[in-house]
Amino acid sequence: MKIKFILFAFIAMWLALIVRVFLLSVESNDYYKRLSYNNTIKIEQIAPVRGEIVDINNRPIAINELGFKIQLAPHLGLKKNLQIFEEEINNLIKLLPNLDKEKMIKDYKKVDSYYNHNFIDIVHFVSYEEIMPVYSILNLRENINIISSPKRYYPYKEIASHSIGYVSRANKSEIEEEKLLELIGYTGKTGIEKYYNTYMQGLAGKREIKVNANNQEVEEISIEQAVEDRKLTLNIDIELQKYISSLFENKSGAVIVMGIDGAILSASSFPEYDLNTFVSGISSQTWEKLSTSPDKPFTNKLIHGLYPPGSTIKTGLGLIYISSPEIGPNWNTYCTASLPLGQRVFRCWKKDGHGSVEIKKAIRESCDDFFYKGSLKLGIQKMSDGLIRYGLGRKTEVDLPNEFVGTVPSREWKKKKFNQPWYIGETVNTSIGQGDFLTTPMQMARFTALTATGKLPHPHFANMLGLQIVKPRFEEVLDENELKNLPIIQKAMYEVCNAPGGTAVNYVKSKVKIAGKTGTAQVVGILQNIKSRELEHEMDYYSRSHAWFTTYGPYENPQYVVVAMIEHGGHGGAATGKIVSEIYDKLLELGYIKQ
């Protein structure tokens, strides 16, 4: 019995060994083959080169400056290798004295560990001119890697800064969201650079190489090139953009020049700032200066600046009035300069009143009383619905990130936001673009294109993505009655700039016949007991009204929209008329407008 037990145990042990050998040699062959492959074959990713941005005439707006990054071998921070580490750092400083020694040491130690076997970035960019004299010396050192690493450069510095945006180092959350950024290191942070980031950054390539036990390359097995250099052509004309920036020196606000199809030739938010300061990192002093400025240079006022539209809204509201059965195109009222309503008196800007007023005179001379009384006949719901349909209080879908919506006040909006009832005085206030009414310059440009052509375009900066043309998009938002009455509004806008009594007629001096509407948007309320209003230029600067002038031209053959808004500029026409006139003359000079 004992012999049988020993024999059974012996046979069982040998069977177990045979099964194990079979599993190791046959069943697990693929698994261990893969492990072996991974030990000898290495996959390297190839970083794509970011695409360039050019203007409509192929002038470079955002390019890649040729340069290199410097890497140091891992594990030099270990105690036994500290002397080698110090020698390498000191040698780099000797050859490239502009490098920041403390930063290099800090960046290295942050990443170095027993588990990291890859070279570590210690200098993210050294220009081609700076590194070339010492390249061969550094390249001979086995602990140093020099890798091509272009850096974003903006040749026009601050020009169109808010539209173009900038590229900077990707943060941790961005890398977690987009793994490619771990390889590239940089990403679009604002503006067009951010909106088209995925397109312009491209796709990584890869190299399959054979390495030895020391992780040294022995042979290249295969290579798949990166998808890169994706060019983005904009509708922007950088020369026009530079010219407009010169007109806006020492002013805050925004200017947009847009084709009636939505193609943006120029779009500026002021003050501007040099984009290049953000690529490698901005100093704390510069950041403090820019971030605390009351003129808010970091705010993209084109799509993030929310302003009362003031009287510029009267063109759209006027179209709603004359196209409604409650009012109609022949409605006439008498402006006595004030409208008592409950405990409040709503005043017209002209203290003696405008007398008898119909729609064209109401727009031409910007009669507030006409719009007050019209709003009481029509009601806030139809006013609000119509203005939203015309493109206000909703996104324009321009190709910039994080566009703001703005506010077209209504009962429903107030109930949802404040859980409060709507008052009739708010309807009256809304009729002249005041109160809670807020819009962006980009919305106003689109709104003006609608009055010029009857079609609501989608604004767009991009002209071509590579060889793919960006096609214009329109919304048909006007009904049959509105289309029939639109010429009345267009004629009134022409008279604003060209007829006696027009609010812009004394300020428009362009060679191009234009149509438009001025707006003076109050930023502080006027007390009821004040009989004689303080003049704008006598007010404290930050208490002055914002000045609007929204236009299209030529009048008889609309081609372009020009919208100018100057923060605390005072009267719309006086503050902006000369600037807008000079922009149209420049469009004529550059050949955009054909008369």
C-alpha positions as CSV (number, residue, x, y, z in Angstrom):
1,M,0.0,0.0,0.0
2,K,2.8,2.4,0.9
3,I,4.6,1.6,-2.4
4,K,1.4,2.3,-4.3
5,F,1.0,5.7,-2.6
6,I,4.6,6.7,-3.3
7,L,4.2,5.6,-7.0
8,F,1.0,7.5,-7.3
9,A,2.6,10.7,-5.8
10,F,5.6,10.3,-8.2
11,I,3.4,9.9,-11.3
12,A,1.2,12.9,-10.2
13,M,4.2,15.1,-9.7
14,W,5.6,14.3,-13.1
15,L,2.2,14.8,-14.7
16,A,2.0,18.2,-13.1
17,L,5.5,19.1,-14.4
18,I,4.6,18.0,-17.9
19,V,1.4,20.0,-17.9
20,R,3.4,23.1,-16.7
21,V,6.1,22.7,-19.3
22,F,3.3,22.3,-21.9
23,L,1.7,25.5,-20.7
24,L,4.9,27.4,-20.7
25,S,6.2,26.2,-24.0
26,V,3.0,26.0,-26.1
27,E,0.0,27.7,-24.5
28,S,1.9,30.7,-23.2
29,N,4.1,31.0,-26.2
30,D,2.2,34.1,-27.7
31,Y,2.2,35.8,-24.3
32,Y,5.9,35.5,-23.7
33,K,6.6,36.2,-27.3
34,R,4.9,39.6,-26.9
35,L,6.9,40.3,-23.7
36,S,10.0,39.5,-25.5
37,Y,9.0,41.7,-28.4
38,N,8.3,44.6,-26.1
39,N,11.7,44.2,-24.5
40,T,13.4,44.5,-27.9
41,I,11.0,46.6,-30.0
42,K,10.2,50.2,-28.9
43,I,7.5,52.4,-30.2
44,E,8.4,56.1,-30.4
45,Q,5.7,58.8,-31.1
46,I,6.6,61.6,-33.5
47,A,5.2,65.0,-32.5
48,P,3.3,66.8,-35.3
49,V,4.3,70.3,-36.2
50,R,1.4,72.7,-35.6
51,G,-0.2,74.3,-38.7
52,E,0.3,77.9,-39.5
53,I,-2.3,80.6,-39.7
54,V,-2.3,83.1,-42.6
55,D,-4.5,86.0,-43.6
56,I,-6.6,86.2,-46.7
57,N,-3.5,87.4,-48.7
58,N,-1.4,84.5,-47.4
59,R,0.6,86.7,-44.9
60,P,1.7,84.7,-41.9
61,I,-0.2,85.5,-38.7
62,A,0.9,82.6,-36.5
63,I,4.0,80.6,-37.4
64,N,6.5,78.2,-35.8
65,E,9.9,79.6,-34.9
66,L,12.6,77.0,-35.4
67,G,14.3,75.8,-32.2
68,F,15.2,72.9,-30.0
69,K,14.5,71.5,-26.6
70,I,17.2,69.9,-24.3
71,Q,16.7,66.7,-22.5
72,L,18.8,65.0,-19.8
73,A,19.1,61.3,-19.1
74,P,17.1,59.9,-16.2
75,H,18.4,58.8,-12.8
76,L,21.1,61.5,-12.6
77,G,19.3,62.9,-9.6
78,L,20.2,59.7,-7.6
79,K,22.8,60.1,-4.9
80,K,25.5,58.1,-6.8
81,N,25.0,60.2,-10.0
82,L,24.8,63.7,-8.4
83,Q,28.3,64.7,-9.5
84,I,27.5,63.8,-13.2
85,F,24.2,65.7,-12.9
86,E,25.9,68.8,-11.6
87,E,28.6,68.6,-14.3
88,E,25.9,68.4,-17.1
89,I,24.0,71.3,-15.7
90,N,27.1,73.5,-15.3
91,N,28.3,72.5,-18.7
92,L,24.9,73.6,-20.2
93,I,25.1,77.0,-18.4
94,K,28.7,77.5,-19.6
95,L,27.7,76.9,-23.3
96,L,24.3,78.6,-23.1
97,P,24.6,81.3,-20.4
98,N,21.0,82.5,-20.9
99,L,19.5,79.3,-19.5
100,D,17.9,79.4,-16.0
101,K,19.9,77.0,-13.9
102,E,17.5,76.8,-11.0
103,K,14.5,76.1,-13.3
104,M,16.4,73.3,-15.1
105,I,17.2,71.6,-11.8
106,K,13.6,72.0,-10.5
107,D,12.1,70.7,-13.8
108,Y,14.4,67.7,-13.8
109,K,13.8,66.7,-10.1
110,K,10.1,67.0,-10.6
111,V,10.0,64.2,-13.1
112,D,13.1,62.0,-12.2
113,S,12.4,58.7,-10.5
114,Y,13.5,55.0,-10.4
115,Y,10.5,54.2,-12.6
116,N,11.2,56.8,-15.3
117,H,13.5,55.5,-18.1
118,N,12.9,58.3,-20.6
119,F,15.0,61.4,-21.1
120,I,13.6,64.4,-19.2
121,D,12.9,67.9,-20.7
122,I,14.9,70.5,-18.8
123,V,14.8,73.3,-21.5
124,H,11.7,73.6,-23.6
125,F,13.0,76.0,-26.2
126,V,16.4,77.3,-27.4
127,S,16.4,79.2,-30.7
128,Y,18.2,77.9,-33.7
129,E,20.7,80.8,-33.8
130,E,21.6,80.3,-30.1
131,I,22.1,76.5,-30.2
132,M,23.9,76.0,-33.5
133,P,27.4,77.2,-32.4
134,V,27.3,74.6,-29.6
135,Y,25.1,71.9,-31.1
136,S,28.0,69.5,-32.1
137,I,29.5,69.8,-28.6
138,L,26.3,69.0,-26.8
139,N,25.3,66.2,-29.2
140,L,28.4,64.2,-28.3
141,R,27.4,64.0,-24.6
142,E,25.6,60.7,-24.0
143,N,23.5,62.2,-21.1
144,I,22.1,65.0,-23.3
145,N,19.4,64.8,-26.0
146,I,18.7,67.7,-28.4
147,I,15.4,67.5,-30.1
148,S,13.8,69.7,-32.7
149,S,11.0,71.7,-30.9
150,P,9.4,74.7,-32.8
151,K,7.7,77.5,-30.8
152,R,4.7,79.5,-31.7
153,Y,5.5,83.0,-32.9
154,Y,3.1,85.9,-33.7
155,P,4.8,88.3,-36.1
156,Y,2.2,91.0,-35.6
157,K,2.4,90.8,-31.8
158,E,-0.7,92.5,-30.4
159,I,-2.6,93.0,-33.7
160,A,-5.9,91.0,-33.6
161,S,-4.8,89.4,-30.4
162,H,-8.3,88.5,-29.1
163,S,-9.3,87.0,-32.4
164,I,-6.2,85.0,-33.1
165,G,-5.6,83.9,-29.5
166,Y,-2.4,82.2,-28.4
167,V,-0.7,78.8,-27.8
168,S,0.9,78.0,-24.4
169,R,2.0,75.0,-22.3
170,A,-0.7,72.5,-21.7
171,N,-1.7,72.1,-18.0
172,K,-2.4,68.8,-16.2
173,S,-6.2,68.8,-16.8
174,E,-5.7,69.5,-20.6
175,I,-3.2,66.6,-20.9
176,E,-5.6,64.3,-19.1
177,E,-8.3,65.2,-21.6
178,E,-6.1,65.0,-24.7
179,K,-3.2,62.5,-24.4
180,L,-1.5,63.9,-27.5
181,L,-0.7,67.0,-25.5
182,E,1.7,65.0,-23.3
183,L,3.8,64.6,-26.5
184,I,3.3,68.1,-28.0
185,G,3.4,70.1,-24.7
186,Y,1.5,73.1,-26.1
187,T,-2.1,73.8,-26.9
188,G,-4.4,76.6,-28.0
189,K,-5.6,78.6,-25.1
190,T,-7.8,81.3,-26.5
191,G,-9.3,82.6,-29.8
192,I,-8.9,80.9,-33.2
193,E,-5.9,79.0,-31.8
194,K,-8.2,77.3,-29.3
195,Y,-11.3,76.9,-31.6
196,Y,-9.3,75.2,-34.3
197,N,-6.8,73.5,-32.0
198,T,-7.6,69.9,-32.9
199,Y,-7.3,70.7,-36.6
200,M,-4.0,72.6,-36.4
201,Q,-2.2,70.4,-33.9
202,G,-2.5,67.4,-36.3
203,L,-1.9,63.7,-35.4
204,A,1.2,62.0,-34.0
205,G,3.3,59.7,-36.1
206,K,5.2,56.8,-34.8
207,R,8.6,55.0,-35.2
208,E,9.0,51.3,-34.5
209,I,12.7,50.6,-33.6
210,K,14.8,47.7,-32.3
211,V,16.7,48.4,-29.1
212,N,19.3,46.5,-27.1
213,A,19.5,45.7,-23.4
214,N,20.8,49.3,-22.8
215,N,17.8,50.8,-24.5
216,Q,20.0,52.0,-27.4
217,E,18.6,52.0,-30.9
218,V,19.8,49.2,-33.1
219,E,17.5,49.4,-36.1
220,E,14.5,51.3,-37.5
221,I,11.8,48.8,-38.4
222,S,9.0,51.1,-39.6
223,I,7.9,54.7,-39.6
224,E,4.5,56.4,-39.9
225,Q,4.8,60.1,-40.5
226,A,2.8,62.6,-38.4
227,V,-0.2,64.4,-39.9
228,E,1.0,68.0,-39.5
229,D,1.4,71.5,-41.0
230,R,-2.4,71.9,-41.4
231,K,-2.7,75.4,-42.7
232,L,-5.6,77.7,-41.7
233,T,-6.4,80.6,-44.0
234,L,-8.5,83.4,-42.5
235,N,-10.7,86.0,-44.0
236,I,-8.8,88.6,-42.0
237,D,-6.8,91.2,-43.9
238,I,-3.9,91.9,-41.5
239,E,-3.1,95.2,-43.2
240,L,-6.7,96.4,-42.6
241,Q,-6.5,95.1,-39.0
242,K,-3.3,97.1,-38.4
243,Y,-4.9,100.2,-39.8
244,I,-7.9,99.9,-37.5
245,S,-5.7,99.3,-34.5
246,S,-4.0,102.6,-35.2
247,L,-7.4,104.4,-35.3
248,F,-8.2,102.9,-31.9
249,E,-5.1,104.0,-30.0
250,N,-5.8,104.8,-26.4
251,K,-9.4,103.7,-26.7
252,S,-11.3,100.7,-25.2
253,G,-14.0,98.8,-27.1
254,A,-14.4,96.7,-30.3
255,V,-14.6,97.0,-34.1
256,I,-15.8,94.4,-36.6
257,V,-15.6,94.6,-40.4
258,M,-17.7,91.8,-41.9
259,G,-18.9,90.9,-45.3
260,I,-22.6,90.6,-45.7
261,D,-22.0,86.8,-46.1
262,G,-20.5,86.7,-42.6
263,A,-16.8,86.6,-43.6
264,I,-14.8,88.6,-41.0
265,L,-12.2,90.9,-42.6
266,S,-11.2,92.5,-39.3
267,A,-12.2,92.0,-35.7
268,S,-10.5,93.8,-32.8
269,S,-11.0,94.1,-29.1
270,F,-9.2,96.9,-27.4
271,P,-6.9,97.3,-25.5
272,E,-4.8,94.6,-27.2
273,Y,-1.8,92.7,-25.9
274,D,1.3,91.0,-27.3
275,L,0.5,87.3,-27.8
276,N,4.2,86.3,-27.7
277,T,4.4,87.1,-24.0
278,F,2.1,84.1,-23.3
279,V,3.8,81.4,-25.4
280,S,6.7,80.7,-22.9
281,G,5.0,82.1,-19.8
282,I,4.2,85.6,-18.7
283,S,6.0,87.4,-15.9
284,S,4.1,88.0,-12.7
285,Q,4.5,91.8,-13.1
286,T,3.1,91.8,-16.6
287,W,0.2,89.6,-15.5
288,E,-0.6,91.8,-12.6
289,K,-0.6,94.9,-14.8
290,L,-2.9,93.4,-17.4
291,S,-5.3,91.6,-15.1
292,T,-6.0,94.6,-12.9
293,S,-6.4,97.1,-15.7
294,P,-10.0,98.7,-15.5
295,D,-10.0,98.5,-19.3
296,K,-9.9,94.7,-19.2
297,P,-7.4,93.9,-21.9
298,F,-7.8,90.1,-21.3
299,T,-11.6,90.3,-22.1
300,N,-12.4,89.5,-25.7
301,K,-15.1,92.2,-26.1
302,L,-16.1,90.9,-29.5
303,I,-17.9,87.9,-27.9
304,H,-17.5,88.3,-24.1
305,G,-18.2,92.0,-23.8
306,L,-21.9,92.5,-22.8
307,Y,-23.2,96.0,-23.4
308,P,-26.6,97.7,-23.5
309,P,-27.2,98.2,-27.3
310,G,-28.9,101.6,-26.8
311,S,-30.6,103.1,-29.8
312,T,-28.9,100.7,-32.3
313,I,-31.7,98.3,-31.5
314,K,-34.3,100.7,-32.9
315,T,-33.8,99.5,-36.5
316,G,-34.8,95.9,-35.6
317,L,-37.5,96.9,-33.2
318,G,-38.8,99.4,-35.8
319,L,-39.1,96.6,-38.3
320,I,-41.0,94.5,-35.8
321,Y,-43.3,97.5,-35.1
322,I,-44.2,98.3,-38.7
323,S,-44.7,94.7,-39.6
324,S,-47.1,94.0,-36.8
325,P,-50.9,94.4,-37.1
326,E,-50.9,96.4,-33.8
327,I,-48.8,99.2,-35.3
328,G,-48.2,99.0,-39.0
329,P,-45.9,101.1,-41.3
330,N,-48.2,104.2,-41.3
331,W,-48.4,104.7,-37.5
332,N,-47.6,108.2,-36.3
333,T,-47.2,109.6,-32.8
334,Y,-46.4,113.0,-31.2
335,C,-43.2,113.3,-29.2
336,T,-43.5,115.6,-26.2
337,A,-40.1,114.7,-24.8
338,S,-41.6,112.7,-21.9
339,L,-43.9,109.8,-21.2
340,P,-45.4,109.7,-17.6
341,L,-45.9,106.1,-16.5
342,G,-46.9,105.3,-12.9
343,Q,-44.4,106.9,-10.6
344,R,-41.8,107.5,-13.3
345,V,-41.4,109.7,-16.3
346,F,-39.6,108.3,-19.4
347,R,-37.8,111.0,-21.2
348,C,-36.7,111.5,-24.8
349,W,-33.1,112.5,-25.4
350,K,-34.3,115.7,-27.1
351,K,-35.6,117.9,-24.3
352,D,-38.0,119.9,-26.5
353,G,-39.3,116.7,-28.2
354,H,-39.5,115.7,-31.9
355,G,-43.1,116.7,-32.6
356,S,-44.9,114.5,-35.1
357,V,-42.9,111.3,-35.7
358,E,-43.3,108.3,-38.0
359,I,-40.9,105.4,-38.4
360,K,-38.3,106.9,-40.6
361,K,-38.0,110.1,-38.6
362,A,-37.9,108.0,-35.4
363,I,-34.9,106.1,-36.6
364,R,-33.2,109.1,-38.4
365,E,-33.4,111.3,-35.3
366,S,-33.5,108.4,-32.8
367,C,-36.7,109.5,-31.1
368,D,-37.1,107.6,-27.8
369,D,-40.8,108.5,-27.3
370,F,-41.8,106.8,-30.6
371,F,-40.3,103.6,-29.3
372,Y,-41.7,104.0,-25.8
373,K,-45.3,104.3,-27.1
374,G,-44.8,101.6,-29.7
375,S,-43.7,99.2,-27.0
376,L,-46.9,99.8,-25.0
377,K,-48.9,98.9,-28.1
378,L,-47.0,95.8,-29.0
379,G,-45.9,94.3,-25.6
380,I,-42.7,92.8,-24.4
381,Q,-43.4,89.2,-25.7
382,K,-43.6,90.1,-29.4
383,M,-40.7,92.5,-29.0
384,S,-38.5,89.9,-27.3
385,D,-39.5,87.0,-29.7
386,G,-38.7,89.2,-32.7
387,L,-35.3,90.4,-31.5
388,I,-34.2,86.9,-30.6
389,R,-35.3,85.7,-34.0
390,Y,-33.2,88.5,-35.5
391,G,-30.1,87.0,-33.8
392,L,-29.9,88.8,-30.4
393,G,-29.9,87.0,-27.1
394,R,-28.4,83.9,-28.7
395,K,-25.0,82.7,-30.0
396,T,-23.9,83.9,-33.5
397,E,-21.9,80.6,-33.8
398,V,-18.8,82.5,-34.8
399,D,-15.7,80.3,-34.8
400,L,-14.3,81.6,-31.4
401,P,-14.6,79.6,-28.2
402,N,-17.0,80.2,-25.3
403,E,-19.2,82.8,-26.9
404,F,-21.6,84.7,-24.6
405,V,-25.3,84.7,-25.2
406,G,-26.3,88.2,-24.0
407,T,-29.8,89.1,-22.8
408,V,-33.0,90.1,-24.5
409,P,-35.3,90.7,-21.5
410,S,-38.8,89.2,-21.2
411,R,-41.3,88.1,-18.6
412,E,-40.1,84.5,-18.9
413,W,-36.4,85.5,-18.6
414,K,-37.0,87.6,-15.5
415,K,-39.1,84.9,-13.9
416,K,-36.5,82.3,-14.5
417,K,-33.5,84.4,-13.5
418,F,-34.9,86.4,-10.6
419,N,-38.3,84.8,-9.8
420,Q,-39.9,88.3,-10.0
421,P,-42.8,89.7,-11.9
422,W,-42.4,91.9,-15.1
423,Y,-43.3,95.6,-14.9
424,I,-44.5,97.8,-17.8
425,G,-41.7,100.2,-17.2
426,E,-39.2,97.4,-18.2
427,T,-41.0,97.1,-21.5
428,V,-40.5,100.8,-22.2
429,N,-36.8,100.6,-21.1
430,T,-36.2,97.6,-23.4
431,S,-37.6,99.5,-26.3
432,I,-34.5,101.8,-26.4
433,G,-32.0,99.1,-25.6
434,Q,-31.5,99.9,-21.9
435,G,-32.3,98.1,-18.6
436,D,-31.3,94.5,-18.6
437,F,-30.8,94.4,-22.4
438,L,-27.2,93.2,-23.2
439,T,-25.6,92.3,-26.5
440,T,-22.1,91.6,-27.9
441,P,-20.5,93.5,-30.8
442,M,-20.5,90.2,-32.8
443,Q,-24.3,89.9,-32.4
444,M,-24.7,93.5,-33.4
445,A,-22.6,92.9,-36.6
446,R,-24.8,90.0,-37.6
447,F,-28.0,91.9,-36.7
448,T,-26.8,94.8,-39.0
449,A,-26.1,92.4,-41.9
450,L,-29.7,91.3,-41.5
451,T,-31.0,94.8,-41.9
452,A,-28.8,95.3,-44.9
453,T,-29.8,92.2,-46.9
454,G,-32.8,90.5,-45.2
455,K,-30.6,87.4,-44.4
456,L,-29.0,86.5,-41.1
457,P,-25.4,85.3,-41.7
458,H,-23.2,83.2,-39.4
459,P,-20.0,85.2,-38.8
460,H,-16.8,83.2,-39.6
461,F,-13.0,83.9,-39.5
462,A,-11.9,80.8,-41.4
463,N,-11.7,81.0,-45.2
464,M,-10.0,77.7,-45.8
465,L,-9.0,74.6,-43.7
466,G,-6.2,73.4,-45.8
467,L,-7.7,73.2,-49.3
468,Q,-11.3,73.0,-48.0
469,I,-13.3,76.2,-48.5
470,V,-15.5,77.3,-45.6
471,K,-18.9,78.1,-47.1
472,P,-21.1,80.9,-45.9
473,R,-24.3,80.0,-43.9
474,F,-27.5,82.0,-43.6
475,E,-30.7,81.9,-41.6
476,E,-34.0,83.0,-43.3
477,V,-35.6,84.7,-40.3
478,L,-37.8,87.4,-41.8
479,D,-41.4,86.7,-42.7
480,E,-43.1,88.0,-45.9
481,N,-44.4,91.2,-44.2
482,E,-41.0,92.0,-42.7
483,L,-39.2,91.5,-46.1
484,K,-41.7,93.9,-47.7
485,N,-41.2,96.6,-45.0
486,L,-37.4,96.2,-44.8
487,P,-36.6,98.9,-47.4
488,I,-38.3,101.5,-45.1
489,I,-35.8,100.7,-42.4
490,Q,-32.9,100.7,-44.8
491,K,-34.0,104.2,-46.1
492,A,-34.2,105.4,-42.5
493,M,-30.7,104.1,-41.8
494,Y,-29.4,105.9,-44.9
495,E,-31.0,109.2,-43.6
496,V,-29.2,108.7,-40.3
497,C,-25.9,109.2,-42.1
498,N,-27.0,111.5,-45.0
499,A,-30.1,113.6,-44.3
500,P,-30.6,116.7,-42.2
501,G,-31.4,115.8,-38.6
502,G,-29.7,112.4,-38.9
503,T,-27.8,111.6,-35.7
504,A,-24.6,110.7,-37.6
505,V,-24.8,113.2,-40.5
506,N,-22.3,115.6,-39.0
507,Y,-19.8,112.9,-38.3
508,V,-19.8,110.7,-41.4
509,K,-17.2,111.9,-44.0
510,S,-16.6,108.8,-46.1
511,K,-16.3,108.5,-49.8
512,V,-18.6,105.5,-49.5
513,K,-22.4,106.2,-49.1
514,I,-23.3,104.2,-46.0
515,A,-26.4,103.5,-43.9
516,G,-26.3,103.1,-40.2
517,K,-27.6,103.7,-36.7
518,T,-25.9,105.4,-33.8
519,G,-26.4,104.4,-30.1
520,T,-25.6,106.0,-26.8
521,A,-25.9,103.3,-24.2
522,Q,-26.0,104.6,-20.6
523,V,-23.9,102.8,-18.0
524,V,-25.4,104.8,-15.0
525,G,-29.0,105.7,-14.4
526,I,-30.3,109.3,-14.4
527,L,-32.3,110.3,-11.3
528,Q,-35.9,111.4,-11.9
529,N,-35.3,114.8,-10.2
530,I,-32.6,115.8,-12.6
531,K,-34.1,118.2,-15.2
532,S,-31.0,119.1,-17.2
533,R,-28.8,116.1,-18.0
534,E,-25.0,116.5,-17.5
535,L,-23.1,116.5,-20.8
536,E,-21.2,113.3,-21.6
537,H,-17.8,115.0,-21.8
538,E,-18.4,116.6,-18.4
539,M,-18.9,113.2,-16.7
540,D,-16.4,111.1,-14.9
541,Y,-14.8,108.8,-17.6
542,Y,-16.3,105.5,-16.3
543,S,-19.7,107.1,-15.9
544,R,-19.9,108.1,-19.6
545,S,-22.2,106.1,-22.0
546,H,-20.8,103.6,-24.4
547,A,-20.8,104.9,-28.0
548,W,-22.2,102.6,-30.8
549,F,-22.2,103.1,-34.5
550,T,-23.4,100.1,-36.6
551,T,-23.4,100.5,-40.4
552,Y,-23.4,98.9,-43.8
553,G,-22.2,100.1,-47.2
554,P,-22.4,101.0,-49.9
555,Y,-26.0,101.8,-49.3
556,E,-27.3,100.9,-52.8
557,N,-25.2,97.7,-53.0
558,P,-24.5,96.4,-49.5
559,Q,-21.1,94.6,-49.3
560,Y,-19.8,95.1,-45.8
561,V,-20.9,95.8,-42.3
562,V,-18.8,98.0,-40.0
563,V,-19.6,98.0,-36.3
564,A,-17.7,100.2,-33.8
565,M,-18.2,100.4,-30.1
566,I,-16.2,102.7,-27.8
567,E,-16.5,102.1,-24.1
568,H,-17.4,105.3,-22.3
569,G,-17.1,107.2,-25.6
570,G,-20.2,109.3,-25.0
571,H,-22.4,110.1,-28.0
572,G,-22.4,107.3,-30.6
573,G,-22.0,109.4,-33.7
574,A,-19.5,111.9,-32.3
575,A,-17.2,109.2,-30.9
576,T,-17.3,106.8,-33.7
577,G,-18.3,108.6,-36.9
578,K,-14.8,109.6,-38.0
579,I,-13.3,106.1,-37.3
580,V,-16.1,104.3,-39.2
581,S,-15.7,106.7,-42.1
582,E,-12.0,106.1,-42.4
583,I,-12.5,102.3,-42.3
584,Y,-14.9,102.5,-45.3
585,D,-12.3,104.7,-47.1
586,K,-9.7,102.1,-46.4
587,L,-11.9,99.3,-47.7
588,L,-12.3,101.4,-50.9
589,E,-8.5,101.9,-51.1
590,L,-7.7,98.2,-50.6
591,G,-10.2,97.3,-53.4
592,Y,-12.8,95.5,-51.3
593,I,-15.5,97.9,-52.1
594,K,-16.2,98.4,-55.8
595,Q,-18.3,101.5,-56.6
